């Protein structure tokens, strides 16, 4: 009878005992999935590390391929990292503002069933477990060491946490303090007596207590890129050519249209005019729109006027560019500039907007200053910088003294390939278009 019941049960399942066991094992494997590390891939441009700017996911979130994972900031640009898998986020390995090396794991993700070869995933998972075990071992060793060290200190020097804090703030080694407490405990009074003793020199004169407190600010993000480019620029023999420009007419033209453009959400400053004038002048002196090929001692003259604009951000100086300015009008340049300024406020300028700059302008006048010596950004060979607008007395055509809006301009050039006459000619063309903006607007 028992045998009959067992036969009936197995017939109901439609499987023998061996098949049934395999079935349960298979279901268990695919249910829990494989946990793999999501590594930070090479994002190009020779970037070795990035800073986490923002996470778009958290543990427990489910993601699909191409979903946004996080935004990272290199020393050159901001990049949005997207998912390569379908799966469940298990853990994040970094916090916002942490630095991540290329190739390191950003997070752990539990894969869905259709993410690829299971054997490869299992191997990756095993490697991850080994890394985690090693990290756990290192952490425990460190904790044991710190615990033993703390016990050793407590055994030798007795003091309350409050006393230890005062000693740390005053940069006092408790070993140097004469203790009067029970069992050699250092008291607050002992600290005060020690301070009074060391603040008097052998001659009985008071000496000023020096503070050793300091804040360490790591160089990262855009500031790291500035470090690299400015170090390279030291090899360039700079020369500077300066002039001033009457912008009375330019102010009038801008004032006539800026309010109507503002109603359309367009903020028109003087910079779009300066940018377009730079492009028009490059049409007259095209060799300044070049990259220097030092290895072959040659100039690579660029057809596109990709004009960079030095921009101050919370992460440091960055120079995005407006591409093909030679094909854009003032309004189109303004829209592009507004777009870059929005990204700049968030310190998240896309990499494409930072690449292939051919000529750079800097408007130092927005923060003050009349003249400056701009620094060339290699492989470019020239850069221009504007000072603040000043209302100054000047003579008109009839020799009358009139109030005139003046802006200064300083051009720096690589003296290995650019001579003073070439730079002066370029500056005169730029000045002509700024002082006669009707020709700039008409494109003649």
C-alpha positions as a printed Julia matrix, in Angstrom:
444×3 Matrix{Float64}:
  0.0     0.0     0.0
  2.84    2.38    0.87
  4.54    1.61   -2.42
  1.35    2.41   -4.31
  1.01    5.82   -2.63
  4.63    6.72   -3.45
  4.09    5.73   -7.08
  0.95    7.86   -7.26
  2.77   10.91   -5.85
  5.62   10.64   -8.37
  3.18   10.09  -11.21
  1.37   13.29  -10.22
  4.6    15.3   -10.46
  5.52   13.68  -13.75
  9.21   13.45  -12.72
 11.43   10.91  -11.01
 13.32   11.76   -7.83
 16.56   12.69   -9.62
 14.76   15.05  -12.01
 12.91   16.66   -9.12
 16.14   17.48   -7.26
 17.69   19.08  -10.34
 14.6    21.15  -10.86
 14.68   22.65   -7.34
 18.43   23.48   -7.65
 17.93   25.28  -10.95
 15.05   27.42   -9.63
 17.1    28.45   -6.6
 20.04   29.63   -8.79
 18.05   31.82  -11.16
 15.88   33.27   -8.43
 18.72   34.89   -6.57
 20.74   35.85   -9.68
 24.45   36.62   -9.84
 25.94   39.63   -8.07
 28.69   41.29  -10.12
 30.76   44.47   -9.71
 29.88   47.35  -12.03
 33.3    48.74  -12.92
 34.06   52.28  -14.07
 35.14   51.93  -17.7
 37.67   54.1   -19.47
 35.88   57.3   -20.55
 38.67   58.51  -22.81
 40.75   61.7   -22.98
 43.45   60.08  -20.84
 41.28   60.38  -17.72
 42.57   58.25  -14.81
 40.14   59.14  -12.03
 36.82   60.92  -11.51
 34.81   62.41   -8.67
 31.28   61.22   -7.92
 28.97   64.21   -8.43
 25.54   62.6    -8.07
 23.98   59.15   -7.71
 20.8    58.42   -9.66
 20.27   55.03   -7.98
 20.35   53.54   -4.49
 20.47   49.99   -3.09
 17.21   48.2    -3.86
 16.54   50.06   -7.12
 15.97   48.02  -10.27
 17.69   49.27  -13.43
 17.67   48.41  -17.11
 20.4    48.78  -19.69
 21.17   52.42  -20.54
 19.47   53.74  -17.37
 21.46   56.54  -15.69
 23.6    55.27  -12.81
 25.55   58.33  -11.72
 27.24   61.51  -12.87
 31.02   61.75  -12.5
 33.33   64.74  -12.84
 36.82   64.38  -14.27
 39.4    67.12  -14.49
 38.03   67.87  -17.96
 34.3    67.25  -18.07
 31.18   65.73  -16.55
 30.03   62.32  -17.79
 26.82   60.42  -17.09
 27.46   56.7   -16.48
 24.7    54.38  -17.72
 23.94   50.77  -16.85
 25.29   47.91  -18.93
 22.96   45.4   -17.26
 19.39   44.69  -16.27
 19.25   43.97  -12.57
 18.93   45.03   -8.95
 21.32   47.49   -7.25
 22.79   45.74   -4.2
 25.39   48.22   -2.86
 27.14   51.5    -3.72
 30.88   51.61   -3.04
 31.36   55.39   -3.04
 29.72   58.53   -1.69
 29.24   61.89   -3.41
 32.6    63.75   -3.73
 34.59   60.49   -3.43
 37.32   59.91   -6.03
 37.12   56.72   -8.14
 39.95   55.28  -10.24
 39.21   53.96  -13.72
 38.63   50.21  -13.44
 37.37   50.27   -9.86
 33.92   48.97   -8.98
 31.26   51.65   -8.58
 28.57   49.35   -7.24
 27.32   45.77   -7.0
 24.39   44.67   -9.14
 22.37   41.45   -9.09
 21.82   40.46  -12.7
 18.55   39.36  -14.24
 18.5    36.01  -16.03
 19.17   37.32  -19.55
 22.32   39.37  -18.97
 24.72   37.0   -20.7
 26.97   34.04  -19.97
 26.34   32.62  -16.51
 29.83   31.16  -16.24
 31.46   34.56  -16.79
 29.12   36.11  -14.24
 29.94   33.43  -11.68
 33.67   34.04  -12.14
 33.18   37.78  -11.65
 31.07   37.11   -8.57
 33.79   34.89   -7.09
 36.39   37.6    -7.69
 34.13   40.12   -5.98
 33.7    37.83   -2.97
 37.47   37.44   -2.7
 37.9    41.23   -2.79
 35.23   41.68   -0.15
 36.83   39.03    2.07
 40.22   40.73    1.7
 38.68   44.11    2.56
 36.96   42.58    5.6
 40.26   41.02    6.75
 42.09   44.34    6.32
 39.35   46.2     8.2
 39.42   43.74   11.11
 43.22   43.91   11.29
 43.07   47.69   11.37
 40.39   47.66   14.05
 42.39   45.21   16.16
 45.51   47.34   15.82
 43.66   50.54   16.75
 41.98   48.77   19.67
 45.3    47.48   21.01
 46.93   50.85   20.52
 44.11   52.62   22.38
 44.31   50.15   25.26
 48.07   50.71   25.46
 47.61   54.49   25.65
 44.84   54.27   28.24
 47.04   52.01   30.37
 49.89   54.5    30.38
 47.96   57.81   30.56
 44.63   58.16   32.35
 42.39   61.08   31.34
 38.73   61.77   30.69
 37.51   62.34   27.09
 36.99   66.03   27.87
 40.6    66.41   29.0
 41.86   64.55   25.94
 39.84   66.89   23.71
 41.37   69.98   25.34
 44.84   68.48   24.94
 44.2    67.78   21.26
 42.86   71.29   20.6
 45.89   72.86   22.32
 48.32   70.46   20.62
 49.54   69.08   23.97
 51.08   65.65   24.44
 49.59   64.18   27.64
 52.95   62.55   28.38
 54.38   66.03   28.98
 51.74   67.0    31.55
 52.37   66.58   35.29
 49.34   64.67   36.63
 47.86   65.19   40.09
 44.8    62.94   39.85
 44.22   59.57   41.45
 46.34   56.77   39.95
 48.16   59.35   37.83
 45.05   60.62   36.08
 45.53   63.88   34.15
 43.04   66.52   35.3
 41.75   69.65   33.59
 43.69   71.72   36.14
 46.86   69.88   35.13
 46.29   70.92   31.49
 45.73   74.57   32.5
 48.86   74.58   34.64
 50.84   73.09   31.77
 49.55   75.76   29.37
 50.52   78.53   31.77
 53.96   77.04   32.17
 54.74   76.75   28.44
 53.37   80.22   27.63
 56.19   81.85   29.65
 59.77   81.72   28.37
 62.83   81.46   30.67
 63.09   85.29   30.8
 59.6    85.54   32.23
 58.16   87.12   29.05
 54.9    86.0    27.51
 55.16   84.31   24.12
 52.36   83.97   21.61
 50.85   80.52   21.32
 50.9    79.34   17.71
 48.03   77.37   16.27
 48.79   74.33   14.13
 45.21   73.95   12.91
 44.91   73.88    9.12
 42.54   72.79    6.4
 43.8    70.53    3.63
 42.02   71.12    0.31
 42.76   68.42   -2.28
 43.27   69.53   -5.87
 40.65   67.74   -7.93
 38.04   68.24  -10.65
 38.57   71.19  -12.96
 41.38   72.49  -10.74
 43.42   69.37  -11.5
 43.04   69.98  -15.24
 44.14   73.6   -14.73
 47.23   72.32  -12.88
 48.17   70.17  -15.89
 47.53   72.74  -18.62
 49.2    75.6   -16.76
 52.26   73.44  -16.14
 52.45   72.77  -19.88
 52.02   76.46  -20.66
 55.26   77.26  -18.78
 57.11   76.0   -21.86
 55.48   78.66  -24.05
 57.31   81.98  -24.53
 54.39   84.41  -24.11
 54.24   87.94  -25.39
 51.32   90.3   -24.75
 49.79   92.98  -26.94
 47.23   95.36  -25.35
 44.86   98.0   -26.65
 41.62   99.73  -25.7
 38.31   99.87  -27.53
 35.42  102.37  -27.66
 32.16  100.4   -27.2
 29.64  103.27  -27.2
 27.94  102.04  -30.37
 27.98   98.44  -29.2
 26.21   99.43  -25.98
 23.52  101.23  -27.97
 22.89   98.25  -30.27
 22.72   95.83  -27.36
 20.39   98.03  -25.32
 17.94   98.24  -28.23
 17.34   94.49  -28.35
 18.27   92.95  -24.98
 14.85   93.5   -23.35
 12.92   91.88  -26.19
 15.32   88.92  -26.17
 14.97   88.61  -22.41
 11.23   88.08  -22.89
 12.17   85.07  -25.05
 14.45   83.68  -22.33
 17.66   84.83  -24.02
 20.22   86.75  -21.95
 22.3    88.97  -24.25
 25.61   90.17  -22.83
 28.56   91.78  -24.63
 30.37   88.45  -24.84
 28.55   87.13  -27.95
 29.69   90.26  -29.82
 33.28   89.73  -28.63
 33.12   86.08  -29.72
 31.75   86.88  -33.19
 34.29   89.66  -33.66
 37.06   87.21  -32.76
 35.8    84.83  -35.44
 35.56   87.57  -38.08
 39.11   88.65  -37.26
 40.28   85.03  -37.58
 38.94   85.05  -41.13
 41.42   87.85  -41.82
 44.32   86.22  -39.91
 43.58   82.46  -40.14
 46.98   81.29  -38.89
 46.01   82.28  -35.33
 43.27   79.64  -35.37
 45.86   76.88  -35.13
 47.24   74.1   -32.97
 51.0    73.88  -32.56
 52.54   70.54  -33.52
 55.76   70.78  -31.53
 57.09   67.4   -32.6
 57.0    68.31  -36.3
 57.47   72.06  -35.73
 54.36   72.89  -37.7
 51.05   74.74  -37.35
 47.82   72.83  -37.91
 45.47   75.56  -39.09
 41.85   74.71  -38.18
 38.92   75.55  -40.44
 36.35   75.54  -37.62
 36.35   78.48  -35.22
 35.73   76.6   -31.96
 36.08   79.54  -29.6
 36.57   78.75  -25.94
 35.22   80.91  -23.11
 37.03   80.82  -19.77
 34.35   80.17  -17.14
 34.55   80.3   -13.36
 32.73   77.45  -11.6
 32.52   76.12   -8.05
 34.97   73.38   -9.13
 37.5    75.8   -10.62
 38.3    77.35  -13.99
 37.01   75.54  -17.07
 37.01   76.48  -20.76
 34.08   75.13  -22.8
 33.81   76.21  -26.43
 31.19   77.26  -28.95
 31.8    75.32  -32.13
 31.78   76.66  -35.71
 31.3    80.27  -34.67
 32.07   81.3   -38.25
 28.65   79.87  -39.21
 26.64   81.38  -36.33
 24.97   84.76  -35.89
 24.88   86.78  -32.67
 21.59   85.25  -31.45
 22.78   81.69  -32.1
 26.03   82.4   -30.25
 24.06   83.86  -27.35
 21.89   80.75  -27.05
 24.96   78.51  -27.02
 26.64   80.72  -24.42
 23.52   80.64  -22.2
 23.47   76.84  -22.45
 27.11   76.54  -21.41
 26.59   78.97  -18.52
 23.78   76.79  -17.15
 26.04   73.75  -17.23
 28.83   75.81  -15.66
 26.68   76.73  -12.66
 26.27   73.02  -11.96
 29.93   72.24  -12.79
 28.68   69.59  -15.2
 29.85   70.64  -18.65
 29.68   67.77  -21.21
 32.95   66.48  -22.63
 32.01   67.41  -26.21
 31.77   71.09  -25.21
 35.34   70.99  -23.9
 37.07   69.28  -26.79
 38.77   70.74  -29.89
 38.99   74.37  -28.76
 40.96   76.4   -31.33
 40.99   79.92  -29.85
 40.14   81.2   -26.36
 38.67   84.38  -24.84
 38.49   85.37  -21.18
 36.3    88.11  -19.73
 38.1    89.0   -16.51
 36.18   92.29  -16.45
 33.09   90.62  -14.97
 34.93   90.34  -11.65
 37.0    93.51  -11.96
 40.38   94.5   -13.27
 41.46   96.56  -16.24
 44.35   94.59  -17.72
 45.53   91.02  -17.33
 48.11   88.75  -18.9
 46.18   85.71  -20.14
 47.9    82.32  -20.3
 47.82   80.28  -23.5
 46.15   76.88  -23.37
 48.26   74.45  -25.45
 48.14   73.38  -28.21
 46.49   76.74  -29.04
 48.8    79.63  -29.92
 46.81   82.72  -28.81
 44.29   83.92  -26.23
 42.47   87.2   -25.52
 41.25   88.73  -22.23
 38.92   91.71  -21.68
 38.93   94.11  -18.76
 36.0    95.89  -17.15
 34.07   98.63  -18.93
 35.15  102.09  -17.79
 33.64  105.49  -18.55
 36.64  107.7   -19.33
 37.23  111.14  -20.92
 38.29  110.95  -24.56
 38.51  113.37  -27.5
 35.88  113.09  -30.26
 36.38  113.94  -33.95
 35.99  117.66  -33.18
 38.52  117.55  -30.36
 35.84  117.85  -27.7
 36.24  115.9   -24.51
 33.37  113.4   -24.16
 32.53  110.57  -21.78
 33.42  107.32  -23.54
 32.83  103.67  -22.59
 36.22  102.01  -22.86
 37.17   98.36  -22.6
 40.75   97.08  -22.6
 41.86   93.99  -24.48
 45.07   92.0   -23.94
 46.23   89.33  -26.38
 48.86   86.74  -25.45
 50.55   84.76  -28.22
 53.16   82.04  -28.57
 56.23   83.97  -29.69
 57.74   80.87  -31.3
 55.2    81.05  -34.11
 53.48   84.45  -33.79
 55.22   87.8   -34.17
 54.09   91.16  -32.82
 52.93   92.54  -36.17
 50.6    89.58  -36.78
 49.05   89.95  -33.33
 48.63   93.71  -33.78
 46.87   93.21  -37.14
 44.5    90.71  -35.61
 43.74   93.04  -32.69
 42.98   95.9   -35.08
 40.5    93.77  -37.03
 38.77   92.71  -33.8
 38.66   96.31  -32.62
 37.18   97.5   -35.92
 34.24   95.1   -35.64
 33.57   96.03  -32.01
 33.67   99.77  -32.66
 31.53   99.34  -35.81
 29.06   96.61  -34.82
 26.79   97.28  -37.82
 29.39   95.51  -40.02
 29.56   92.67  -37.51
 25.78   92.21  -37.66
 25.6    92.5   -41.43
 28.43   90.01  -41.93
 30.53   92.29  -44.1
